């Protein structure tokens, strides 16, 4: 028997610590290299990561409680939705800042995105394999 509340809280807690570490490392780089103008890209990437981390923790717990047989489908759907929302977020940034200023956004966003996808995959593969 799994404790979905504990698993969801642990996922969110570890993910939050990971986001904070990424944020602090990014702030350090932005402080050392102010000419790169990374502050806005850091905030966009941090906000995106937080929203998806907390949203998925709540959604996963709900699906496990109500529709346990749909958990594997949830992983696929969330993966695709995360990618679409990442592209949409970067498109909105493109509309706001323009083409010339996109490189810092894409680079910082890509680091946050890939780290969080790797964390999500590793965490839930271990949960799935335990059951």
Secondary structure by P-SEA (a helix, b strand, c coil): cccaaaaaaaaaaaaaaaaaaaaaaaaaaaaaccccccaaaaaaaaaaaaaaaaaaaaaaaaaaaccccaaaaaaaaaaaaaaaaaaaaaaaaaaacccccaaaaaaaaaaaaaaaaaaaaaaaaaaaaac
